Amino acid sequence: MNLKKIISAAAAALCLFSAVPAAVYGVGSLQAEEQLSDGTFYYELVNGSYTITSCNPEAVFEELPELRNGYAVTAIADKAFANCTYISKLTIPDTITEIGSSAFAGCTSLKEVELPSRLKVMSDGIFMGCTNLESIDIPDSVNTISSYAFYNCSKLAEVGLSGELSVIEPMAFAECSSIESFDVGDGKSYVFEDGILYNSGKTNICRASVKLTGDVYISDGVTSIDAGAFSVCAGIENIFLPSSLSHIGDDAFGYCVSLKSIDFSEGLTTISPVAFKNCASLETLDFPTTLREIGDGAFYNCTKLERVIIPEGTETIGEGAFVNCASLEKAAIPKSVTSVGNNAFGFELNDSGEYVLKDGFALSVFTKSAGAKYAKENKISSSAVDKDLKSLAFLIVAVGLILAVMVFAVALMAKSRKTASFSAKKAKKLAKEKEEEENYKKIVD
């Protein structure tokens, strides 16, 4: 996996535009029978109804047609209106039941949209990058909001969720830097409490309000924080995670620029790719012993990060996990780690996007381990921790032997003086005990 694609929103958008097949939603997956254009829209006649496939990018309109040539318009194809920057207000008629992936992505002037009442799925990236969209009401017919549906809708503040909604996929509202509230209405699948949108069982966090500030405590019982859930929550300073939490999703805390500390509890096993990217105030990381995986770019561009403690038991450290951590001078890789991704430690990205080894960076590793291999292959200065541990063990054993010899010697001396007077022996015993105590303290010190 290429980390540069992971950490680039533009690349993510391009991947999204091309990655979702039209057949997923049925739009554009049927054989076209006839093509038509009215100067503003282009259509394909499919199984007796029209699908809008594209539009004149310079056209100005506020409504989509219900009929053409006596046939109903029932679908909008993938990317049909992508990057049409002249649309500011739009009404989509109720005849339309399917809207393809990225259909309105990049419509940067779009402020208001009225969705059709029979729509079932908000498809992947449907309004991604609509940076002027301020609010939206999801029709009661909608049961699924797909990944990236409203990604980077930077002015979106309020969302009315449908009563039939049962699925909000990860990243659906990621990097919505103005998101404040969700109206769940009579819906039974989601709960919005204290600025956080949960599933009904409150085991998953789907999205948080950017109004959250200061200390944030995640309630016990939460097992997963979805991708993008706290992204761009710029006011959070300290996050406290419960022992029930096992998974932190992609970009979960991306761009939380005021986040200083994370209280990880035992139980966490996975930190996904770019989970804490661009957390520019984060200074220390003390992971739990249950952690097994740190994903690609997990702490990319955490420029103030100075101390990282990776526990024994961790198995995988992904590509570029700590890239561009300018303040991180050293790290230790435990013996349990079996895989260290490219440029995981000690590297920065220069202005040309190339990886450059950071001056003075050093690693502590175990001999013949994945960490030692990584350090050698990347010519990173390293020290072998296990050699130091062997030296310490030898010193402890040596001190123990010295103490044993001293105790034995004292016993022999006491035995040789059995003929001395009682008063003399008592005086010598007290003196010897005092001397032994002083010697013991010196040895321990």
MISE-96512 format. One record per residue (C-alpha): x, y, z; residue in three letters. Coordinates in steps of 0.02 Angstrom, whole numbers, padded with zeros to 5 digits, always signed. Example, Ala and Ser with C-alpha at 12.3 -4.5 7.8 and 13.67 -1.06 7.14 Angstrom:
// MISE-96512
REC:xx:yy:zz:resn
REC:+00615:-00225:+00390:ALA
REC:+00684:-00053:+00357:SER
This chain:
// MISE-96512
REC:xx:yy:zz:resn
REC:+00000:+00000:+00000:MET
REC:+00066:+00174:-00047:ASN
REC:+00063:+00287:+00106:LEU
REC:+00065:+00443:-00001:LYS
REC:-00106:+00393:-00070:LYS
REC:-00172:+00359:+00104:ILE
REC:-00124:+00529:+00172:ILE
REC:-00183:+00628:+00021:SER
REC:-00367:+00677:+00019:ALA
REC:-00357:+00715:-00165:ALA
REC:-00290:+00542:-00202:ALA
REC:-00426:+00467:-00094:ALA
REC:-00556:+00558:-00197:ALA
REC:-00482:+00498:-00360:LEU
REC:-00478:+00320:-00296:CYS
REC:-00659:+00333:-00244:LEU
REC:-00715:+00397:-00413:PHE
REC:-00641:+00247:-00500:SER
REC:-00654:+00108:-00372:ALA
REC:-00842:+00081:-00351:VAL
REC:-00921:-00018:-00491:PRO
REC:-01086:+00047:-00557:ALA
REC:-01159:-00127:-00542:ALA
REC:-01164:-00110:-00354:VAL
REC:-01317:+00001:-00367:TYR
REC:-01381:-00054:-00536:GLY
REC:-01352:+00118:-00612:VAL
REC:-01265:+00107:-00779:GLY
REC:-01249:-00082:-00762:SER
REC:-01389:-00118:-00885:LEU
REC:-01367:-00117:-01072:GLN
REC:-01413:+00051:-01148:ALA
REC:-01545:+00048:-01285:GLU
REC:-01540:+00228:-01344:GLU
REC:-01447:+00389:-01306:GLN
REC:-01524:+00562:-01297:LEU
REC:-01470:+00742:-01262:SER
REC:-01576:+00897:-01235:ASP
REC:-01426:+01015:-01227:GLY
REC:-01416:+01014:-01038:THR
REC:-01427:+00829:-00993:PHE
REC:-01374:+00668:-01077:TYR
REC:-01481:+00513:-01057:TYR
REC:-01480:+00328:-01091:GLU
REC:-01640:+00230:-01113:LEU
REC:-01622:+00073:-01007:VAL
REC:-01762:-00055:-00989:ASN
REC:-01897:+00070:-01029:GLY
REC:-01839:+00219:-00924:SER
REC:-01705:+00352:-00935:TYR
REC:-01544:+00367:-00837:THR
REC:-01456:+00536:-00833:ILE
REC:-01276:+00497:-00877:THR
REC:-01199:+00672:-00878:SER
REC:-01235:+00856:-00900:CYS
REC:-01162:+01010:-00983:ASN
REC:-01038:+01067:-00850:PRO
REC:-01076:+01250:-00885:GLU
REC:-01265:+01233:-00879:ALA
REC:-01364:+01321:-00743:VAL
REC:-01520:+01231:-00676:PHE
REC:-01612:+01196:-00513:GLU
REC:-01719:+01044:-00557:GLU
REC:-01695:+00878:-00642:LEU
REC:-01830:+00818:-00763:PRO
REC:-01959:+00684:-00721:GLU
REC:-01998:+00635:-00902:LEU
REC:-01914:+00634:-01071:ARG
REC:-02003:+00581:-01231:ASN
REC:-02140:+00500:-01130:GLY
REC:-02021:+00395:-01025:TYR
REC:-01988:+00421:-00839:ALA
REC:-01816:+00475:-00781:VAL
REC:-01777:+00350:-00642:THR
REC:-01589:+00351:-00613:ALA
REC:-01431:+00455:-00608:ILE
REC:-01270:+00369:-00663:ALA
REC:-01103:+00367:-00575:ASP
REC:-01015:+00537:-00579:LYS
REC:-01154:+00608:-00688:ALA
REC:-01140:+00783:-00611:PHE
REC:-00965:+00771:-00537:ALA
REC:-00875:+00939:-00533:ASN
REC:-01024:+01035:-00603:CYS
REC:-00982:+01194:-00510:THR
REC:-01128:+01298:-00571:TYR
REC:-01261:+01204:-00472:ILE
REC:-01308:+01297:-00312:SER
REC:-01482:+01229:-00278:LYS
REC:-01557:+01065:-00338:LEU
REC:-01722:+00971:-00329:THR
REC:-01716:+00788:-00379:ILE
REC:-01889:+00721:-00428:PRO
REC:-01973:+00574:-00343:ASP
REC:-01966:+00471:-00503:THR
REC:-01781:+00444:-00471:ILE
REC:-01748:+00293:-00361:THR
REC:-01561:+00264:-00392:GLU
REC:-01413:+00383:-00384:ILE
REC:-01241:+00317:-00428:GLY
REC:-01077:+00336:-00337:SER
REC:-00994:+00508:-00337:SER
REC:-01144:+00575:-00436:ALA
REC:-01126:+00752:-00365:PHE
REC:-00947:+00743:-00301:ALA
REC:-00853:+00906:-00314:GLY
REC:-01007:+01015:-00343:CYS
REC:-00927:+01152:-00240:THR
REC:-01067:+01280:-00263:SER
REC:-01207:+01165:-00208:LEU
REC:-01291:+01233:-00050:LYS
REC:-01463:+01153:-00050:GLU
REC:-01527:+00988:-00114:VAL
REC:-01697:+00904:-00103:GLU
REC:-01683:+00716:-00119:LEU
REC:-01817:+00600:-00194:PRO
REC:-01936:+00514:-00075:SER
REC:-01906:+00338:-00142:ARG
REC:-01716:+00337:-00135:LEU
REC:-01647:+00184:-00042:LYS
REC:-01459:+00210:-00041:VAL
REC:-01348:+00363:-00022:MET
REC:-01209:+00292:-00129:SER
REC:-01020:+00303:-00107:ASP
REC:-00957:+00481:-00120:GLY
REC:-01125:+00547:-00181:ILE
REC:-01093:+00724:-00112:PHE
REC:-00908:+00708:-00073:MET
REC:-00817:+00874:-00080:GLY
REC:-00976:+00980:-00091:CYS
REC:-00892:+01111:+00015:THR
REC:-01040:+01232:+00021:ASN
REC:-01175:+01108:+00069:LEU
REC:-01239:+01167:+00239:GLU
REC:-01378:+01047:+00288:SER
REC:-01472:+00898:+00221:ILE
REC:-01626:+00795:+00263:ASP
REC:-01612:+00611:+00221:ILE
REC:-01780:+00542:+00159:PRO
REC:-01866:+00411:+00266:ASP
REC:-01846:+00286:+00123:SER
REC:-01655:+00284:+00140:VAL
REC:-01585:+00133:+00232:ASN
REC:-01399:+00153:+00193:THR
REC:-01275:+00296:+00193:ILE
REC:-01120:+00230:+00107:SER
REC:-00936:+00267:+00133:SER
REC:-00877:+00443:+00089:TYR
REC:-01055:+00498:+00052:ALA
REC:-01024:+00670:+00131:PHE
REC:-00835:+00664:+00146:TYR
REC:-00757:+00838:+00160:ASN
REC:-00923:+00930:+00154:CYS
REC:-00837:+01064:+00256:SER
REC:-00991:+01174:+00288:LYS
REC:-01112:+01034:+00328:LEU
REC:-01175:+01070:+00504:ALA
REC:-01341:+00980:+00526:GLU
REC:-01402:+00812:+00461:VAL
REC:-01578:+00743:+00477:GLY
REC:-01569:+00553:+00474:LEU
REC:-01710:+00444:+00406:SER
REC:-01818:+00335:+00516:GLY
REC:-01778:+00181:+00411:GLU
REC:-01591:+00208:+00414:LEU
REC:-01500:+00050:+00468:SER
REC:-01322:+00072:+00403:VAL
REC:-01198:+00216:+00408:ILE
REC:-01037:+00155:+00332:GLU
REC:-00865:+00212:+00393:PRO
REC:-00801:+00379:+00326:MET
REC:-00978:+00434:+00276:ALA
REC:-00955:+00601:+00368:PHE
REC:-00766:+00603:+00384:ALA
REC:-00675:+00771:+00383:GLU
REC:-00838:+00868:+00392:CYS
REC:-00758:+01011:+00487:SER
REC:-00922:+01098:+00532:SER
REC:-01030:+00949:+00581:ILE
REC:-01126:+00989:+00741:GLU
REC:-01280:+00882:+00761:SER
REC:-01385:+00738:+00697:PHE
REC:-01574:+00729:+00710:ASP
REC:-01611:+00544:+00727:VAL
REC:-01799:+00573:+00740:GLY
REC:-01897:+00412:+00769:ASP
REC:-01757:+00303:+00703:GLY
REC:-01712:+00149:+00803:LYS
REC:-01537:+00116:+00736:SER
REC:-01442:+00269:+00797:TYR
REC:-01427:+00377:+00953:VAL
REC:-01355:+00553:+00965:PHE
REC:-01299:+00594:+01143:GLU
REC:-01177:+00721:+01214:ASP
REC:-01113:+00767:+01043:GLY
REC:-01081:+00588:+00984:ILE
REC:-01180:+00482:+00859:LEU
REC:-01185:+00299:+00913:TYR
REC:-01269:+00144:+00845:ASN
REC:-01422:+00095:+00947:SER
REC:-01323:-00023:+01059:GLY
REC:-01191:+00112:+01089:LYS
REC:-01051:-00008:+01042:THR
REC:-00993:+00093:+00890:ASN
REC:-00957:+00278:+00873:ILE
REC:-01005:+00337:+00699:CYS
REC:-00972:+00523:+00706:ARG
REC:-00938:+00657:+00836:ALA
REC:-00984:+00841:+00838:SER
REC:-00840:+00961:+00806:VAL
REC:-00908:+01062:+00952:LYS
REC:-00827:+00939:+01074:LEU
REC:-00685:+01022:+01170:THR
REC:-00563:+00986:+01311:GLY
REC:-00572:+00814:+01392:ASP
REC:-00678:+00682:+01306:VAL
REC:-00722:+00520:+01395:TYR
REC:-00782:+00375:+01287:ILE
REC:-00912:+00275:+01383:SER
REC:-00879:+00095:+01432:ASP
REC:-00960:-00028:+01314:GLY
REC:-00895:+00053:+01154:VAL
REC:-00797:-00078:+01057:THR
REC:-00757:+00017:+00897:SER
REC:-00727:+00195:+00841:ILE
REC:-00773:+00202:+00657:ASP
REC:-00665:+00275:+00521:ALA
REC:-00672:+00465:+00521:GLY
REC:-00776:+00472:+00680:ALA
REC:-00681:+00614:+00767:PHE
REC:-00591:+00685:+00616:SER
REC:-00566:+00874:+00620:VAL
REC:-00629:+00888:+00800:CYS
REC:-00504:+01027:+00827:ALA
REC:-00554:+01069:+01006:GLY
REC:-00521:+00900:+01089:ILE
REC:-00367:+00905:+01202:GLU
REC:-00369:+00739:+01295:ASN
REC:-00460:+00578:+01250:ILE
REC:-00496:+00439:+01375:PHE
REC:-00533:+00269:+01300:LEU
REC:-00623:+00125:+01390:PRO
REC:-00559:-00052:+01414:SER
REC:-00702:-00115:+01305:SER
REC:-00627:-00030:+01151:LEU
REC:-00534:-00147:+01033:SER
REC:-00530:-00054:+00867:HIS
REC:-00492:+00123:+00808:ILE
REC:-00536:+00151:+00624:GLY
REC:-00449:+00241:+00481:ASP
REC:-00434:+00430:+00504:ASP
REC:-00534:+00414:+00666:ALA
REC:-00445:+00562:+00747:PHE
REC:-00367:+00642:+00593:GLY
REC:-00333:+00829:+00607:TYR
REC:-00374:+00837:+00793:CYS
REC:-00244:+00974:+00801:VAL
REC:-00265:+01013:+00988:SER
REC:-00256:+00832:+01047:LEU
REC:-00115:+00819:+01174:LYS
REC:-00138:+00649:+01255:SER
REC:-00228:+00484:+01230:ILE
REC:-00268:+00373:+01378:ASP
REC:-00263:+00199:+01300:PHE
REC:-00341:+00061:+01406:SER
REC:-00297:-00123:+01404:GLU
REC:-00408:-00208:+01275:GLY
REC:-00362:-00108:+01119:LEU
REC:-00291:-00220:+00982:THR
REC:-00295:-00118:+00820:THR
REC:-00250:+00059:+00770:ILE
REC:-00297:+00076:+00586:SER
REC:-00207:+00175:+00449:PRO
REC:-00194:+00364:+00470:VAL
REC:-00298:+00351:+00630:ALA
REC:-00209:+00499:+00711:PHE
REC:-00136:+00588:+00559:LYS
REC:-00096:+00772:+00581:ASN
REC:-00123:+00775:+00770:CYS
REC:+00002:+00915:+00783:ALA
REC:-00005:+00936:+00973:SER
REC:+00015:+00753:+01022:LEU
REC:+00172:+00731:+01130:GLU
REC:+00178:+00556:+01205:THR
REC:+00108:+00383:+01168:LEU
REC:+00099:+00242:+01294:ASP
REC:+00012:+00095:+01211:PHE
REC:-00075:-00047:+01304:PRO
REC:+00001:-00221:+01310:THR
REC:-00149:-00288:+01213:THR
REC:-00104:-00189:+01056:LEU
REC:-00063:-00298:+00906:ARG
REC:-00065:-00185:+00754:GLU
REC:-00016:-00005:+00713:ILE
REC:-00077:+00035:+00537:GLY
REC:+00003:+00128:+00391:ASP
REC:+00031:+00312:+00428:GLY
REC:-00060:+00294:+00595:ALA
REC:+00034:+00442:+00671:PHE
REC:+00086:+00530:+00512:TYR
REC:+00139:+00711:+00537:ASN
REC:+00122:+00713:+00727:CYS
REC:+00259:+00843:+00732:THR
REC:+00270:+00865:+00922:LYS
REC:+00275:+00680:+00964:LEU
REC:+00429:+00650:+01073:GLU
REC:+00403:+00484:+01163:ARG
REC:+00331:+00319:+01102:VAL
REC:+00321:+00161:+01207:ILE
REC:+00277:+00009:+01101:ILE
REC:+00240:-00140:+01214:PRO
REC:+00294:-00321:+01198:GLU
REC:+00151:-00409:+01111:GLY
REC:+00136:-00286:+00967:THR
REC:+00156:-00383:+00804:GLU
REC:+00139:-00263:+00656:THR
REC:+00197:-00084:+00628:ILE
REC:+00136:-00019:+00461:GLY
REC:+00217:+00081:+00322:GLU
REC:+00256:+00259:+00373:GLY
REC:+00174:+00235:+00543:ALA
REC:+00278:+00376:+00617:PHE
REC:+00328:+00474:+00462:VAL
REC:+00355:+00662:+00484:ASN
REC:+00363:+00650:+00673:CYS
REC:+00494:+00787:+00681:ALA
REC:+00519:+00785:+00870:SER
REC:+00539:+00595:+00886:LEU
REC:+00724:+00561:+00909:GLU
REC:+00720:+00377:+00960:LYS
REC:+00606:+00227:+00981:ALA
REC:+00614:+00046:+01037:ALA
REC:+00545:-00099:+00936:ILE
REC:+00500:-00250:+01044:PRO
REC:+00548:-00428:+01000:LYS
REC:+00365:-00477:+00969:SER
REC:+00356:-00366:+00814:VAL
REC:+00366:-00476:+00659:THR
REC:+00335:-00344:+00526:SER
REC:+00397:-00164:+00511:VAL
REC:+00334:-00071:+00357:GLY
REC:+00439:+00039:+00245:ASN
REC:+00486:+00208:+00319:ASN
REC:+00395:+00166:+00481:ALA
REC:+00521:+00257:+00593:PHE
REC:+00649:+00394:+00568:GLY
REC:+00591:+00464:+00401:PHE
REC:+00519:+00628:+00341:GLU
REC:+00441:+00679:+00176:LEU
REC:+00531:+00820:+00087:ASN
REC:+00452:+00950:-00027:ASP
REC:+00467:+00831:-00174:SER
REC:+00372:+00694:-00083:GLY
REC:+00527:+00587:-00059:GLU
REC:+00569:+00495:+00102:TYR
REC:+00724:+00563:+00189:VAL
REC:+00808:+00487:+00343:LEU
REC:+00803:+00603:+00493:LYS
REC:+00973:+00656:+00563:ASP
REC:+01016:+00584:+00733:GLY
REC:+00872:+00460:+00742:PHE
REC:+00908:+00298:+00835:ALA
REC:+00820:+00134:+00875:LEU
REC:+00830:+00007:+01015:SER
REC:+00804:-00168:+00946:VAL
REC:+00827:-00351:+00985:PHE
REC:+00959:-00448:+00888:THR
REC:+00893:-00553:+00743:LYS
REC:+00723:-00469:+00756:SER
REC:+00615:-00377:+00629:ALA
REC:+00669:-00215:+00713:GLY
REC:+00853:-00256:+00691:ALA
REC:+00823:-00299:+00509:LYS
REC:+00730:-00135:+00481:TYR
REC:+00869:-00034:+00562:ALA
REC:+01003:-00121:+00458:LYS
REC:+00912:-00105:+00292:GLU
REC:+00880:+00080:+00319:ASN
REC:+01052:+00118:+00394:LYS
REC:+00976:+00182:+00555:ILE
REC:+01086:+00191:+00710:SER
REC:+01031:+00056:+00833:SER
REC:+01077:-00029:+00996:SER
REC:+01037:-00208:+01046:ALA
REC:+00926:-00208:+01201:VAL
REC:+00950:-00394:+01237:ASP
REC:+01138:-00372:+01260:LYS
REC:+01110:-00239:+01392:ASP
REC:+00986:-00353:+01480:LEU
REC:+01115:-00494:+01485:LYS
REC:+01243:-00377:+01563:SER
REC:+01118:-00322:+01695:LEU
REC:+01075:-00503:+01736:ALA
REC:+01261:-00544:+01759:PHE
REC:+01282:-00396:+01877:LEU
REC:+01134:-00451:+01983:ILE
REC:+01202:-00628:+01999:VAL
REC:+01376:-00563:+02044:ALA
REC:+01308:-00452:+02184:VAL
REC:+01209:-00600:+02250:GLY
REC:+01364:-00709:+02258:LEU
REC:+01462:-00574:+02350:ILE
REC:+01325:-00559:+02481:LEU
REC:+01321:-00748:+02504:ALA
REC:+01511:-00756:+02532:VAL
REC:+01502:-00616:+02660:MET
REC:+01364:-00701:+02759:VAL
REC:+01461:-00866:+02760:PHE
REC:+01619:-00777:+02818:ALA
REC:+01528:-00692:+02960:VAL
REC:+01459:-00860:+03017:ALA
REC:+01634:-00938:+03022:LEU
REC:+01704:-00792:+03122:MET
REC:+01563:-00804:+03248:ALA
REC:+01595:-00990:+03272:LYS
REC:+01782:-00965:+03307:SER
REC:+01745:-00849:+03452:ARG
REC:+01637:-00967:+03555:LYS
REC:+01764:-00967:+03700:THR
REC:+01757:-00780:+03725:ALA
REC:+01666:-00709:+03874:SER
REC:+01481:-00676:+03862:PHE
REC:+01501:-00488:+03879:SER
REC:+01640:-00481:+03752:ALA
REC:+01542:-00587:+03627:LYS
REC:+01389:-00477:+03649:LYS
REC:+01489:-00319:+03618:ALA
REC:+01574:-00393:+03466:LYS
REC:+01408:-00458:+03400:LYS
REC:+01329:-00287:+03409:LEU
REC:+01480:-00208:+03325:ALA
REC:+01482:-00340:+03189:LYS
REC:+01296:-00322:+03155:GLU
REC:+01320:-00136:+03138:LYS
REC:+01465:-00162:+03019:GLU
REC:+01369:-00290:+02917:GLU
REC:+01222:-00171:+02903:GLU
REC:+01334:-00032:+02841:GLU
REC:+01420:-00147:+02715:ASN
REC:+01253:-00212:+02652:TYR
REC:+01191:-00036:+02623:LYS
REC:+01349:+00006:+02527:LYS
REC:+01332:-00148:+02416:ILE
REC:+01149:-00115:+02380:VAL
REC:+01186:+00067:+02341:ASP
